[in-house]
Amino acid sequence: MPQPLRHDHTTIFGASATRVARPELMAYLGSITVMWAEIEAMLGVVFADMLGTEARFGVALFLALRAEAAQKDVLRAVAELKLPGESATKFALFLKRLRDSAEARNRIAHGKWGYSLSHPDALVYMDPKDDLRHRSTGQLDRAALSRNG
């Protein structure tokens, strides 16, 4: 669970430095990204199955839809046409849970990661918007470090 970071001047941000200082923890972030790609590929297989076509065609079509919302909208629409009532409802609930998980995954994948010398067993998260604010003002808002994390 994210915790606010106290202003202690020992926080260092940057992927290269953090990868060297906390390799085991950074590996977890990479694993999340890799697993998410597997989930997306499997959704393409499900899409192909619902369409009654070969997996390679369904996956190619599904992944050609770049926007995550468009992918889920297409899956939902096909499910409503192809699945019996209760199955379509359960599939829609699954897609909602997936969307909620995607929000957390996006924060992880697109967040700014660092480490603190005061916290040797942790990574420090900063929202990219707060990082941009820091770069433009030259000041690091420590309260922003725990926001959205």
Kinemage of the C-alpha trace (Angstrom):
@kinemage 1
@onewidth
@group {chain A} dominant
@subgroup {mainchain}
@vectorlist {calphas} color= white
{ca met a 1} P 0.000 0.000 0.000
{ca pro a 2} L 1.476 3.395 -0.980
{ca gln a 3} L 2.521 5.638 1.860
{ca pro a 4} L 3.293 9.363 1.775
{ca leu a 5} L 6.989 10.112 1.619
{ca arg a 6} L 8.362 12.560 4.127
{ca his a 7} L 10.568 15.352 2.850
{ca asp a 8} L 14.023 13.894 3.494
{ca his a 9} L 16.093 14.845 0.410
{ca thr a 10} L 17.104 11.207 -0.138
{ca thr a 11} L 14.772 10.401 -3.019
{ca ile a 12} L 16.301 9.724 -6.415
{ca phe a 13} L 14.218 9.391 -9.590
{ca gly a 14} L 15.191 7.913 -12.912
{ca ala a 15} L 14.748 4.499 -14.468
{ca ser a 16} L 18.447 3.759 -14.845
{ca ala a 17} L 19.423 4.657 -11.299
{ca thr a 18} L 16.384 2.932 -9.828
{ca arg a 19} L 16.973 -0.224 -11.892
{ca val a 20} L 20.493 -0.477 -10.459
{ca ala a 21} L 19.484 0.386 -6.891
{ca arg a 22} L 16.323 -1.745 -6.681
{ca pro a 23} L 16.579 -4.424 -9.426
{ca glu a 24} L 14.267 -6.936 -7.728
{ca leu a 25} L 11.493 -4.403 -7.257
{ca met a 26} L 11.875 -2.969 -10.745
{ca ala a 27} L 11.561 -6.515 -12.123
{ca tyr a 28} L 8.064 -6.698 -10.618
{ca leu a 29} L 7.070 -3.610 -12.608
{ca gly a 30} L 8.355 -5.245 -15.785
{ca ser a 31} L 6.454 -8.437 -14.980
{ca ile a 32} L 3.200 -6.509 -14.703
{ca thr a 33} L 3.719 -5.015 -18.158
{ca val a 34} L 4.595 -8.386 -19.700
{ca met a 35} L 1.609 -10.124 -18.080
{ca trp a 36} L -0.709 -7.379 -19.350
{ca ala a 37} L 0.452 -8.050 -22.918
{ca glu a 38} L -0.488 -11.709 -22.382
{ca ile a 39} L -3.949 -10.690 -21.173
{ca glu a 40} L -4.465 -8.532 -24.270
{ca ala a 41} L -3.387 -11.374 -26.566
{ca met a 42} L -5.779 -13.783 -24.829
{ca leu a 43} L -8.611 -11.280 -25.249
{ca gly a 44} L -7.839 -11.368 -28.963
{ca val a 45} L -8.176 -15.164 -28.898
{ca val a 46} L -11.522 -14.847 -27.081
{ca phe a 47} L -12.602 -12.296 -29.691
{ca ala a 48} L -11.647 -14.705 -32.512
{ca asp a 49} L -13.514 -17.534 -30.825
{ca met a 50} L -16.676 -15.458 -30.477
{ca leu a 51} L -16.402 -14.486 -34.156
{ca gly a 52} L -15.816 -18.109 -35.154
{ca thr a 53} L -12.566 -17.342 -36.950
{ca glu a 54} L -8.943 -18.432 -36.620
{ca ala a 55} L -7.099 -17.014 -33.622
{ca arg a 56} L -4.512 -15.241 -35.773
{ca phe a 57} L -7.218 -13.241 -37.555
{ca gly a 58} L -9.066 -12.352 -34.383
{ca val a 59} L -5.912 -11.359 -32.517
{ca ala a 60} L -4.689 -9.242 -35.463
{ca leu a 61} L -8.032 -7.438 -35.707
{ca phe a 62} L -8.330 -6.974 -31.942
{ca leu a 63} L -4.800 -5.598 -31.560
{ca ala a 64} L -5.286 -3.301 -34.582
{ca leu a 65} L -7.747 -1.426 -32.386
{ca arg a 66} L -5.187 0.691 -30.524
{ca ala a 67} L -7.529 2.313 -28.036
{ca glu a 68} L -8.244 0.119 -25.046
{ca ala a 69} L -11.808 1.454 -24.865
{ca ala a 70} L -12.437 0.477 -28.498
{ca gln a 71} L -11.134 -3.041 -27.842
{ca lys a 72} L -13.466 -3.492 -24.894
{ca asp a 73} L -16.426 -1.962 -26.767
{ca val a 74} L -15.954 -4.427 -29.636
{ca leu a 75} L -15.643 -7.359 -27.226
{ca arg a 76} L -18.786 -6.265 -25.382
{ca ala a 77} L -20.751 -5.826 -28.627
{ca val a 78} L -19.759 -9.251 -29.972
{ca ala a 79} L -20.472 -10.887 -26.599
{ca glu a 80} L -23.976 -9.391 -26.555
{ca leu a 81} L -24.645 -10.911 -29.972
{ca lys a 82} L -22.978 -14.288 -29.472
{ca leu a 83} L -23.298 -15.232 -25.800
{ca pro a 84} L -26.510 -16.301 -24.061
{ca gly a 85} L -28.003 -13.726 -21.656
{ca glu a 86} L -26.328 -14.572 -18.350
{ca ser a 87} L -22.981 -15.309 -20.005
{ca ala a 88} L -23.025 -11.930 -21.743
{ca thr a 89} L -23.774 -10.242 -18.402
{ca lys a 90} L -20.912 -12.085 -16.690
{ca phe a 91} L -18.585 -11.197 -19.553
{ca ala a 92} L -19.545 -7.509 -19.228
{ca leu a 93} L -18.715 -7.682 -15.494
{ca phe a 94} L -15.387 -9.299 -16.333
{ca leu a 95} L -14.613 -6.449 -18.759
{ca lys a 96} L -15.458 -3.904 -16.060
{ca arg a 97} L -13.066 -5.591 -13.609
{ca leu a 98} L -10.461 -5.662 -16.344
{ca arg a 99} L -10.948 -1.928 -16.948
{ca asp a 100} L -10.465 -1.242 -13.236
{ca ser a 101} L -7.281 -3.325 -13.271
{ca ala a 102} L -6.116 -1.495 -16.392
{ca glu a 103} L -6.246 1.822 -14.528
{ca ala a 104} L -3.879 0.458 -11.875
{ca arg a 105} L -1.648 -1.114 -14.535
{ca asn a 106} L -1.473 2.172 -16.433
{ca arg a 107} L -0.327 4.030 -13.311
{ca ile a 108} L 2.385 1.407 -12.832
{ca ala a 109} L 3.483 1.323 -16.468
{ca his a 110} L 3.458 5.080 -17.035
{ca gly a 111} L 4.454 6.305 -13.580
{ca lys a 112} L 7.775 7.814 -12.656
{ca trp a 113} L 9.713 5.463 -10.365
{ca gly a 114} L 12.516 6.192 -7.971
{ca tyr a 115} L 13.954 5.120 -4.664
{ca ser a 116} L 14.718 6.641 -1.314
{ca leu a 117} L 17.889 6.028 0.653
{ca ser a 118} L 15.689 6.218 3.752
{ca his a 119} L 13.520 3.313 2.538
{ca pro a 120} L 15.831 0.540 1.281
{ca asp a 121} L 13.042 -1.985 0.625
{ca ala a 122} L 10.704 0.237 -1.380
{ca leu a 123} L 10.168 2.027 -4.645
{ca val a 124} L 8.842 5.583 -4.749
{ca tyr a 125} L 6.089 6.472 -7.213
{ca met a 126} L 5.403 9.870 -8.717
{ca asp a 127} L 2.601 10.653 -11.141
{ca pro a 128} L 4.090 11.798 -14.475
{ca lys a 129} L 2.045 15.025 -14.252
{ca asp a 130} L 3.761 15.862 -10.973
{ca asp a 131} L 7.126 15.071 -12.546
{ca leu a 132} L 6.388 17.558 -15.336
{ca arg a 133} L 5.406 20.169 -12.745
{ca his a 134} L 8.685 19.512 -10.905
{ca arg a 135} L 10.706 19.892 -14.090
{ca ser a 136} L 8.961 23.125 -15.045
{ca thr a 137} L 9.224 24.744 -11.590
{ca gly a 138} L 12.484 23.215 -10.414
{ca gln a 139} L 10.805 22.166 -7.164
{ca leu a 140} L 9.742 18.702 -6.096
{ca asp a 141} L 6.379 18.635 -4.356
{ca arg a 142} L 6.856 15.748 -1.913
{ca ala a 143} L 3.117 15.529 -1.283
{ca ala a 144} L 2.706 14.724 -4.965
{ca leu a 145} L 4.833 11.628 -4.551
{ca ser a 146} L 2.042 9.735 -2.851
{ca arg a 147} L -0.794 11.118 -4.962
{ca asn a 148} L -2.467 8.533 -7.207
{ca gly a 149} L -0.108 5.850 -5.998
